[in-house]
Amino acid sequence: MAAVESTGLKKETAAALSTLLGPTLVVPVLFLLLEKDAYVRFWAMQSIVTFGFLFLLNWVLIFSVVLAFFAGLVWIAGVILLLVMTYKAWQGQEWEVPFLGKFARKFLKKV
């Protein structure tokens, strides 16, 4: 397997790192800007869209008094999703997160 040009990492490793460190949103943005490999860019964009959405959803739930209980469930779902995405990226699978994966592909075409 060929190394990604910019970082010297294998594309699966770079994609897995962009999802594993996705909640920071900084690492996926760096991979999106620096890498030319379509696989790595897809996983970076999907990570940005997914964890950005989960972050916003969590804040909305926290500030709504009635639904604040669900913020913990969103956090647990986010951790599980983080692990699944990292595993799929590391295995070389181009798996889309339901609903959000389609948005990631649309945004990736615009970037």
N, C-alpha and C positions, 0 to 999 in steps of 0.2 A: 504494500500500500504506500502510495506516494505521500510525502509530507506536504502540508499546506505551505505555500510560498512564504508568507509573511512571518509566521511564528516558528516554523520548523516542526510544528506538531502534526501528528497524523490527523486527518480530517475528523475521524471519530472522536479522538481525544479533545480536539478543539470544540466540537459540537457539544460533547458532554460537559466540558467546563463552562460553556456559555449557558447551559441549562442548570448545572449545579450551583453556579454563582449568579443565577438569574435574578433572585430577589434583590441583589444589589443594583441591578439595572445598568451598572457601569460596565461590567465585563461583557455582557451581550452587545452593548452599543459599540464597544471597542472592536469586538470580533466582526460586527456588522460593517464597520467602517474600514477595518484593515484587511479583511480576508476577501479573496476573489472567488473562492470555492463556493458553488451554489448550495451544497449540502450544509456547510458551516453557516452560511448566511441565512438559510432557512431556519435552522435551529436557533440562531441568535435572535432573529425577528420573532419567532414563535415564543421564545422566552420573554422577550420584551412585552409582547402583547398579552401573554398569559399572566405574568406576574404583575404587570401594570394594572390589568383588570382586577386581579385579586386584591391588590393593594387598595384600589379605589372602592371596591365592594366592601372590604373590611372597614374602611373609614366611614362609609355611609351607614353600615350596620352599627358601628360603635356609637355614632352620634344620634342615631334614632333610638330613643329610649325603649320602645316596644320591641325592637328587633335586635337589641344588643347581645342577647343570648347566642344568636347565630354567628356572631363574629368568631367565636371559638371554633365552631364547626367549619367555617371558611378557612381558618388557619390550619386545621387538621387536614382538610381536603387539599390545601396548598402544599403541605409537606408531602403528602402521598403523591400528588401530581409531580412535584419536584423529583422524587425518587423514580417514578415511572418514566418521566421524560429523560432523565439522565441515563437510565438503563437503556432505553430505546435508542438514544443518540449514540451511546457507546457501542451498541451492537450493530450500528450501521443502518438502522431502519429509519425510513422517512415517514414517521407516524405523525398524524395531525391530531392535536387536541381537539375534541369535538367542539364545534361552533367557533372557537377562537382560532383554530388552525387555518380556516378559510380566510379570516381577516388578515392573518400573518402573511399568507401568500399574496393577497391583494396589496398590502402595504409594501411587501418586498419588491413587487413590480414597479412601484412608484419611487423607490429609493435608488 
